[in-house]
Amino acid sequence: MAKIYFEKPVAASKMLPKKETIDFLLSYSKALTITKKGKLIFESIAN
C-alpha cells in the first residue's frame, strides 16, 4: 500500500479541445440570456 504514494505521476500530454467543442460552447454562450429580477435569476436559451 505504501508503494502507491511513492510512484511518480505519469505526465499527461497537453489536451486540446476539438473545433466542434469550441463551436458548441461559443454558440451556447451566445444563445444564453441571464435575467435577474430581485433575488431570482432566470436563465433562458434562445435556440
CORFEN-V80384 format. One record per residue. N is the residue number from 1. RES is the residue in one letter. SS is DSSP state (H for helix, E for strand, L for the rest). Layout:
n = [N,N]
res = [RES,RES]
ss = [SS,SS]
This chain:
n = [1,2,3,4,5,6,7,8,9,10,11,12,13,14,15,16,17,18,19,20,21,22,23,24,25,26,27,28,29,30,31,32,33,34,35,36,37,38,39,40,41,42,43,44,45,46,47]
res = [M,A,K,I,Y,F,E,K,P,V,A,A,S,K,M,L,P,K,K,E,T,I,D,F,L,L,S,Y,S,K,A,L,T,I,T,K,K,G,K,L,I,F,E,S,I,A,N]
ss = [L,H,H,H,H,H,L,L,L,L,L,L,L,L,L,L,L,L,H,H,H,H,H,H,H,H,H,H,H,H,H,E,E,E,E,E,E,L,L,E,E,E,E,E,E,L,L]
